[in-house]
Amino acid sequence: MTSRRVLVTGATGYLGGRLVPKLLEAGFHVRVLVRTPSKLRDVPWADQVEIYEGDLGDPASLEPACTDVDVLYYLVHSMGTIGDFESTERVAAENVARAAAAANVSRIVYLGGLHPDTDELSPHLRSRMEVGRILLKSGVPTAALQAGVVIGSGSTSFEMIRHLTDVLPYMPAPKWVRNQIQPIAVRDVLYYLQACADLPADVNRTFDIGGPDVLRYGQMMNGYALEAGLKQRAIAALPVLTPWLASQWVNLVTPIPRNLAIPIIASLQYDCIVHERDIDEYIPLPPGGLTGYRRAVRLALGRMRDGDVETSWRNSSIEGAASNPLPSDPDWAGHVVYTDLREKSTPAAPEDLWRVIESIGGENGWYSFPLAWAIRGLMDKVVGGVGLRRGRRNPDHLHIGDVLDFWRVEKIDHGSFLRLRAEMRVPGRAWLEMTVTPAADGGSLYRQRAVFFPRGLGGRLYWAVVLPFHGIIFEGMATRITATAAAEAHSDLAETGSRPASS
């Protein structure tokens, strides 16, 4: 049992990032295949796994990753991808099927979606079903789990329910709010994924999995409202709200970007319920039974209150967002690059200043001209971007790959340096850097640099338009960050008589 090696694809994703530590705890040797290994630098289990760099679209990278693997977990999905994502997913599944068969992998475990027995599926559900078919025909015994709405802290479905219910006391909704849904708690999904590694060798089939409750979407929203201490919401089903219009509405009133909202809402057009419980013949129910919807919501809210959200939809890669790392300064030669540099001294010690920097964004804000930040986020939402309301996973600590409103952490040296890469829609690529340097007098030097690589004439005009606002926003940021650090350090010193230990 404990000598078996598993390969997890999608380990930087919502479910993969939670499954890996459970597999380690169960005694498996875990190998992960990721496109960007640096995203795993700060996860607590990084030094306990084998990390292989690769891509499901690259067969050459799959061969070494699959060598000596007993169980392969396929947890990659092009959710939020635009263009011909069906072809991309089909090619990836075919590559994995061939590589797993050639390496004599004993089992594949795949997670797809619940769907009705109809040919009129949404493109994303149709693609999920096609990936399952390819893996089931691979010659490697495959367990293709099919789940509906996953409820857990940080899951896309839960966050959509949460924000719609929090924001709207009355909700005009599409007719799909009357469709039946069988949600499942994320803890139960992980339980089934892990247990599938022990299925008999002759099992090669799909399994429907779902929680104990069958609800309408409106009931799920009001179930959340009760657990969150809110009044139940009045919901009116309007046939004129098409999936496309509904996705625009969700994009505007929730942090969920349009590219993620569209496939979720498209899948809600159908009843998504369990049609068979054959999984019970092979895997016993979790200890204590399956988790009910209200309890799953309660657990998710508790995790959020405690700041203990392991993984989140926020850290999913967003199609169209800038992804290339910032080139080193010498590589800028010959390119048009705009920068905005601000430096401030503060009597706050480096650890005090860093504490303010690392907690920036989300509920804490950006220390400058909040209306301007809000307007910029709304503008981004209107054009289909991620907007400013994605927030952050943890209120105090950041790691590489973490989302921070419409930025993403590209590089972090705890205590001294933070680089954020912009994921808002801009005609070019943008970064924001914050650096802490100890000063000789015991204080600190704060250095803030915005970097913009314009794309074409539009990029140059964009920088010219926003340049006057930078004088207000970026100067205000630098001034208030350093002032806040000094004030908090003074307050701590007054209360304790000594500086707080560095975190």
DOSERO-707583 format. One record per residue (C-alpha): x, z, y. Coordinates in steps of 0.001 Angstrom, whole numbers. Last residue first. Layout:
REM DOSERO-707583
PT        x        z        y
PT        X        Z        Y
...
REM end
This chain:
REM DOSERO-707583
PT        x        z        y
PT     6365    11148    36726
PT     8925    12634    39145
PT     8664    16384    39405
PT     6784    17709    42395
PT     8895    18846    45367
PT     9166    22554    45967
PT     7332    25326    47785
PT     4262    24646    45725
PT     1462    24125    48252
PT     3511    23261    51325
PT     5811    20979    49358
PT     2859    19178    47807
PT     1308    18631    51241
PT     4591    17387    52705
PT     5022    14963    49800
PT     1452    13763    50254
PT     1977    13180    53986
PT     5299    11372    53502
PT     3894     9130    50770
PT      826     8388    52879
PT     2986     7453    55869
PT     5117     5119    53736
PT     2058     3401    52287
PT      311     3350    55661
PT     3085     1574    57570
PT     3923     -944    54828
PT      290    -1829    54295
PT     -459    -2125    58009
PT     2445    -4522    58449
PT     1159    -6542    55515
PT    -2429    -6708    56744
PT    -1981    -7105    60496
PT      945    -9519    60668
PT     -368   -11146    57520
PT    -3578   -11983    59374
PT    -1685   -14250    61795
PT      -34   -16052    58833
PT    -3321   -16762    57021
PT    -3977   -20137    58663
PT     -352   -21328    58629
PT        0   -20344    54960
PT    -3121   -22327    54041
PT    -1908   -25373    56011
PT     1317   -25414    53998
PT     -545   -25070    50725
PT    -2981   -27841    51602
PT      -93   -30156    52490
PT     1250   -29965    48958
PT     1467   -26853    46826
PT     2933   -23923    48737
PT     5390   -21452    47118
PT     4515   -18095    48661
PT     6524   -14852    48628
PT     5357   -11523    50057
PT     8104    -8909    50428
PT     7821    -5157    50928
PT    10836    -2857    51254
PT    10420      898    51510
PT    13559     2902    52325
PT    13502     6493    51150
PT    14211    10073    52220
PT    16994    12367    51069
PT    19118    11713    54158
PT    21223     9068    52407
PT    18175     6959    51615
PT    16918     6164    48112
PT    15587     2597    47692
PT    11979     1799    46736
PT    10889    -1828    46357
PT     7490    -3523    46613
PT     7067    -7214    45764
PT     4039    -9472    46295
PT     3858   -12894    44687
PT     2175   -16221    45427
PT     1888   -19657    43832
PT      333   -22692    45519
PT    -2998   -23835    46919
PT    -4627   -20431    46322
PT    -7279   -19269    43860
PT    -6610   -15599    43171
PT    -4220   -14731    40348
PT    -1348   -13500    42518
PT     1765   -12202    40744
PT     2751    -8590    41431
PT     6319    -7323    41447
PT     7061    -3599    41403
PT    10477    -1956    41831
PT    12069     1512    42056
PT    10556     4393    40122
PT     9437     2433    37113
PT    11100     -966    37016
PT     8081    -3251    36974
PT     7746    -7000    36571
PT     4815    -9410    36425
PT     2005    -6953    37152
PT    -1087    -9080    37732
PT    -2892    -9545    41053
PT    -6549   -10176    41888
PT    -7481    -6509    41317
PT    -4417    -5041    39564
PT    -4245    -6468    36050
PT    -1634    -5067    33706
PT      841    -7532    32172
PT     3850    -5260    32631
PT     2718    -1658    32914
PT     1082      403    35651
PT      279     4099    35962
PT    -2036     6168    38172
PT    -5621     4891    38001
PT    -5262     3260    34554
PT    -6852      -79    33666
PT    -6994    -1507    37189
PT    -9663    -2971    39442
PT   -11227    -6277    38476
PT   -13070    -6129    41787
PT   -10869    -8325    44001
PT   -12077   -11730    42851
PT   -11193   -13520    39608
PT   -11674   -17026    40974
PT   -14721   -19267    40721
PT   -14804   -20619    44290
PT   -17286   -17952    45397
PT   -15277   -15204    43679
PT   -12147   -16070    45677
PT   -14067   -15937    48925
PT   -15456   -12549    47901
PT   -11942   -11227    47228
PT   -10674   -12479    50575
PT   -13642   -10853    52318
PT   -12967    -7544    50566
PT    -9260    -7641    51459
PT   -10126    -8348    55118
PT   -12670    -5513    55143
PT   -10095    -3108    53659
PT    -7684    -3610    56609
PT    -4659    -1863    55090
PT    -3859      803    52533
PT    -4536    -1469    49539
PT    -7373      409    47854
PT    -7325     3591    45790
PT   -10358     2574    43711
PT    -8449     -433    42380
PT    -5247    -1031    44296
PT    -2130     1122    44720
PT    -1332     3929    42270
PT     2185     2702    41486
PT     3050     2431    45173
PT     1879     5940    46027
PT     3850     7512    43161
PT     6864     5426    44112
PT     6962     6972    47581
PT     6946    10490    46163
PT     9622     9635    43581
PT    11829     8077    46280
PT    11631    11231    48456
PT     9361    11032    51486
PT    11164    11049    54855
PT    10102     7426    55303
PT    11882     4254    56356
PT    10020      975    56613
PT    10880    -2622    55769
PT     8601    -5678    55928
PT     9362    -9220    54730
PT     6918   -12139    54758
PT     8152   -15165    52875
PT     7399   -18880    52789
PT     9120   -21197    50329
PT     9606   -24965    50538
PT    12067   -25892    47827
PT    15621   -27276    48085
PT    17258   -23967    47264
PT    14730   -21569    45783
PT    16736   -21247    42596
PT    19169   -18881    44351
PT    16267   -16450    44931
PT    15371   -16048    41277
PT    12254   -17918    40235
PT     8978   -15947    40227
PT     7427   -16099    36794
PT     5094   -19008    35934
PT     1507   -18030    35247
PT     -560   -18915    38287
PT    -4227   -18650    37421
PT    -6041   -21769    36204
PT    -7365   -20184    33028
PT    -7302   -16402    33199
PT    -5114   -14480    30761
PT    -6866   -11405    29416
PT    -5604    -8177    30959
PT    -8911    -7444    32642
PT   -10703    -7586    29277
PT    -9209    -4160    28684
PT    -6886    -2288    26354
PT    -6142     1378    25733
PT    -8587     2836    28276
PT    -7697     6533    28580
PT    -8291     7234    32265
PT   -10288    10310    31218
PT   -13426     9130    33008
PT   -13025     5690    31443
PT   -12655     7085    27943
PT   -15767     9206    28471
PT   -17727     6173    29650
PT   -16739     4297    26494
PT   -17719     7224    24256
PT   -21139     7508    25904
PT   -21688     3749    25609
PT   -20851     3871    21898
PT   -23172     6880    21533
PT   -26033     4938    23137
PT   -25410     1927    20891
PT   -25254     3813    17613
PT   -21954     4214    15766
PT   -21972     3275    12090
PT   -21863     6135     9619
PT   -20224     9563     9748
PT   -17093     8280     8043
PT   -17228     4479     8367
PT   -19564     2715     5919
PT   -18022     1777     2604
PT   -16295    -1627     2276
PT   -16941    -4090     -544
PT   -20685    -3970    -1242
PT   -21366    -2834     2332
PT   -19906    -6130     3629
PT   -22933    -7807     2067
PT   -25052    -6608     4973
PT   -26827    -9905     5672
PT   -28583   -11511     8647
PT   -26987    -9366    11360
PT   -28372   -10096    14812
PT   -27504   -12384    17707
PT   -30818   -13825    18936
PT   -29792   -16823    21001
PT   -29321   -17596    24689
PT   -26845   -14710    24816
PT   -24042   -17026    23626
PT   -24250   -19061    26844
PT   -24078   -15837    28841
PT   -20796   -14821    27242
PT   -19337   -18343    27455
PT   -20157   -18653    31197
PT   -19130   -15138    32250
PT   -15493   -15553    31201
PT   -14806   -18662    33297
PT   -16964   -17245    36105
PT   -14782   -14162    36463
PT   -16241   -10770    35421
PT   -15802    -8353    38360
PT   -19604    -8147    38723
PT   -22082    -9219    41428
PT   -20705   -12684    42248
PT   -19604   -13886    38808
PT   -22776   -12515    37213
PT   -24853   -14604    39626
PT   -22759   -17719    38991
PT   -23133   -17111    35235
PT   -26913   -16825    35641
PT   -27031   -20164    37435
PT   -25152   -21851    34577
PT   -27212   -20093    31895
PT   -30400   -21291    33650
PT   -32454   -18919    35790
PT   -35800   -20701    36193
PT   -37314   -18905    33184
PT   -37334   -15572    35047
PT   -37239   -12346    33029
PT   -37885    -9380    35313
PT   -35877    -6187    34858
PT   -36700    -2869    36510
PT   -33730     -574    35998
PT   -33790     2889    34459
PT   -32529     5529    36844
PT   -28869     6358    36559
PT   -27065     9206    34777
PT   -24510     6924    33105
PT   -25985     7493    29642
PT   -29479     6674    30922
PT   -28287     3555    32749
PT   -26427     2333    29662
PT   -29608     2496    27617
PT   -31312      682    30484
PT   -28846    -2187    30264
PT   -29068    -2270    26474
PT   -32850    -2319    26645
PT   -32672    -5344    28943
PT   -30426    -7092    26433
PT   -33019    -6533    23719
PT   -32022    -4149    20994
PT   -31217    -3974    17269
PT   -29432     -689    16594
PT   -27368      314    13535
PT   -24210    -1544    14580
PT   -23227    -5028    13511
PT   -21129    -6926    10981
PT   -21930   -10278     9373
PT   -19465   -11249     6652
PT   -18049   -14736     6056
PT   -16393   -15753     2810
PT   -13324   -15802      585
PT   -13233   -12738    -1654
PT   -11240   -13505    -4826
PT    -8245   -11322    -3866
PT   -10333    -8173    -3635
PT   -10589    -6722     -104
PT    -7871    -4288      942
PT    -6825    -5931     4238
PT   -10518    -6066     5122
PT   -10419    -2305     5738
PT    -8385    -2752     8924
PT   -10779    -5271    10436
PT   -13808    -3231     9344
PT   -12575      -53    11039
PT   -11514    -1989    14150
PT   -15037    -3402    14512
PT   -16459       89    13964
PT   -14302     1580    16745
PT   -15351    -1282    19050
PT   -18968     -213    18725
PT   -21362    -2907    17524
PT   -24233    -4542    19355
PT   -27174    -6113    17506
PT   -28932    -8342    20011
PT   -32544    -9500    20199
PT   -33499   -11869    22983
PT   -35683   -10572    25819
PT   -32845   -10564    28377
PT   -32478   -14225    27350
PT   -35323   -15108    29734
PT   -32872   -15126    32629
PT   -32742   -12089    34890
PT   -34103   -10836    38202
PT   -32592    -7369    38224
PT   -33839    -4420    40224
PT   -31614    -1398    40916
PT   -28666    -3818    40738
PT   -25072    -2647    41159
PT   -24608      -73    38397
PT   -26698    -1976    35847
PT   -24965    -5318    36401
PT   -21604    -3552    36488
PT   -22049    -1679    33234
PT   -23633    -4513    31247
PT   -20832    -6893    32266
PT   -18210    -4234    31549
PT   -19648    -3613    28093
PT   -19572    -7319    27209
PT   -16025    -7804    28489
PT   -14664    -4794    26610
PT   -12767    -2242    28743
PT   -14226      889    27192
PT   -16126     -162    24106
PT   -19228    -2083    23087
PT   -18733    -5359    21204
PT   -21679    -7773    21480
PT   -22009    -9783    18287
PT   -19740    -9677    15272
PT   -18930   -12201    12531
PT   -16120   -11250    10154
PT   -14332   -14126     8421
PT   -12575   -12642     5403
PT   -10188   -15294     4115
PT    -8520   -15881      756
PT    -5759   -18443     1497
PT    -6583   -21974      323
PT    -7116   -22984     3942
PT   -10817   -23826     3548
PT   -11967   -20406     4811
PT    -9532   -20736     7731
PT   -11001   -24078     8800
PT   -14566   -22825     8467
PT   -13833   -19750    10585
PT   -12297   -21884    13330
PT   -15438   -24058    13288
PT   -17714   -21031    13736
PT   -15739   -19825    16739
PT   -15850   -23343    18208
PT   -19622   -23549    17853
PT   -19957   -20121    19447
PT   -17824   -21309    22369
PT   -19604   -24668    22746
PT   -23045   -23013    22724
PT   -24976   -23523    19509
PT   -27649   -26137    18881
PT   -26917   -26759    15177
PT   -28912   -23719    14139
PT   -28574   -20777    11781
PT   -28241   -18118    14467
PT   -24847   -16778    15560
PT   -22717   -13691    15163
PT   -19219   -14299    16466
PT   -15753   -14666    14979
PT   -13122   -12192    13801
PT   -10610   -13418    11239
PT    -8771   -11704     8405
PT    -6430   -13930     6384
PT    -5217   -12808     2963
PT    -2371   -13137      475
PT       22   -15183     2621
PT     1806   -17660      362
PT     4079   -18884     3186
PT     2845   -22488     2861
PT     -780   -21322     2832
PT     -305   -19188     5941
PT     1480   -22001     7801
PT    -1193   -24564     6902
PT    -4111   -22326     7927
PT    -2314   -21218    11106
PT    -1738   -24816    12212
PT    -5339   -25774    11388
PT    -6641   -22818    13386
PT    -4489   -23735    16407
PT    -5585   -27386    16231
PT    -9260   -26377    16120
PT    -8843   -23921    18990
PT    -7226   -26537    21234
PT    -9853   -29145    20304
PT   -12634   -26734    21174
PT   -10841   -25756    24408
PT   -11215   -29278    25777
PT   -11327   -28240    29427
PT   -11814   -24667    30583
PT   -10520   -21518    28978
PT   -12392   -18279    29633
PT   -12398   -17313    25976
PT    -9721   -19269    24118
PT    -9808   -16873    21166
PT    -6965   -15261    19245
PT    -7610   -12476    16741
PT    -6400   -14080    13506
PT    -5026   -11217    11419
PT    -2614   -12294     8671
PT    -2163   -10145     5561
PT      745   -10236     3097
PT     3504   -11634     5311
PT     6889   -12481     3776
PT     7335   -15481     6124
PT     4351   -15967     8446
PT     6304   -15473    11710
PT     9127   -17734    10528
PT     6688   -20652     9920
PT     4437   -20054    12917
PT     6970   -20945    15618
PT     7479   -24457    14214
PT     3701   -25040    14070
PT     3376   -24701    17882
PT     -276   -24470    18955
PT     -522   -20958    17563
PT     2249   -19990    19963
PT     5491   -18151    19445
PT     7715   -15179    20132
PT     8020   -12812    17190
PT     7952    -9054    17703
PT     8524    -6807    14704
PT     6703    -3526    15280
PT     7553      137    15860
PT     9498     -317    19108
PT     6445    -1783    20868
PT     4091     1008    19765
PT     3729     2789    23118
PT     3025     -431    25059
PT     5496     -845    27925
PT     7496    -3854    26800
PT     4578    -5603    25134
PT     3914    -8071    27954
PT     7629    -8981    27845
PT     7005   -10668    24480
PT     5146   -13556    26154
PT     3660   -16020    23670
PT     2950   -13340    21107
PT     3186   -13083    17321
PT     3097    -9512    16041
PT     4628    -8003    12899
PT     3377    -4738    11461
PT     4656    -2886     8408
PT     1545    -1095     7230
PT     1392     2699     6905
PT    -2186     3441     8008
PT     -885     4719    11373
PT      850     1396    11904
PT    -2384     -453    11177
PT    -4245     1744    13648
PT    -1534     1175    16278
PT    -1902    -2632    15863
PT    -5708    -2728    15963
PT    -6075    -1591    19560
PT    -3863    -4273    21127
PT    -5383    -6851    18797
PT    -8900    -5991    19952
PT    -8421    -6468    23707
PT    -5566    -8953    23659
PT    -1789    -8514    23692
PT    -1723    -8419    19877
PT    -3553   -11762    19698
PT    -1966   -12705    16390
PT    -1284    -9794    14063
PT      986   -10320    11064
PT      763    -7739     8304
PT     3509    -6503     5981
PT     2687    -4437     2901
PT     4996    -1608     1864
PT     2467     1124     2636
PT        0        0        0
REM end
